Amino acid sequence: MSARGVDIKNVLFALSQEIDQNIVIDSNVNKQATVDLKNVTLEEALDNLLPPLHLEYTIDEKLIRVRRE
């Protein structure tokens, strides 16, 4: 996945299309990101995408929740 200057919500929704989990993003999340992801796990992608934007996530059996730190 490659994208430049896009809303992080769009990136996260695109990731959610590739996995078997739903994603819930807090309404106050409104950051821009540039990404180029190849051959990374979901956790690797989130661990590298979210902290620089001051965002965090939790994963349970069915959901990934993304919110501000």
C-alpha positions in Angstrom: 0.0 0.0 0.0 1.3 3.4 -1.0 -0.3 6.8 -0.4 0.9 10.3 -0.1 -0.7 13.0 2.1 -3.9 11.1 2.8 -6.2 11.1 5.8 -5.1 8.4 8.2 -8.7 7.2 8.4 -8.5 6.2 4.7 -5.2 4.3 5.3 -6.7 2.5 8.3 -9.9 1.6 6.3 -7.8 0.2 3.5 -5.8 -1.9 6.0 -9.1 -3.2 7.5 -10.1 -4.4 4.0 -7.1 -6.7 4.1 -7.7 -8.4 7.5 -10.5 -10.2 9.3 -11.0 -7.6 12.0 -13.2 -4.5 12.1 -11.7 -1.1 12.8 -13.2 1.7 14.9 -11.7 5.1 14.7 -12.5 7.9 17.2 -14.2 10.8 15.5 -11.5 13.2 16.7 -8.8 11.4 14.7 -7.9 13.7 11.8 -4.3 13.4 10.7 -2.6 13.1 7.3 -0.1 10.4 6.5 2.3 9.3 3.8 2.8 5.5 3.7 4.5 2.9 1.7 3.9 -0.5 3.3 5.2 -3.8 1.9 5.4 -7.1 3.6 4.6 -6.0 7.1 2.2 -7.4 9.7 -0.8 -5.4 10.9 1.0 -4.7 14.2 4.1 -3.5 12.4 2.1 -1.2 10.2 0.1 0.3 13.2 3.3 0.5 15.4 5.0 2.6 12.7 2.0 4.6 11.4 0.3 5.8 14.6 2.8 7.0 17.2 4.3 9.7 15.0 0.7 11.1 14.7 0.1 10.8 18.4 -2.4 8.0 17.9 -2.6 4.7 19.7 -4.5 1.5 19.1 -5.8 -1.6 20.9 -6.7 -4.9 19.4 -9.2 -7.4 20.8 -10.7 -10.5 19.2 -12.9 -8.6 16.8 -12.0 -5.0 16.8 -9.1 -2.6 16.3 -9.7 0.7 18.1 -7.7 3.8 17.1 -7.7 7.0 19.2 -5.6 9.9 20.2 -2.9 9.3 22.8 
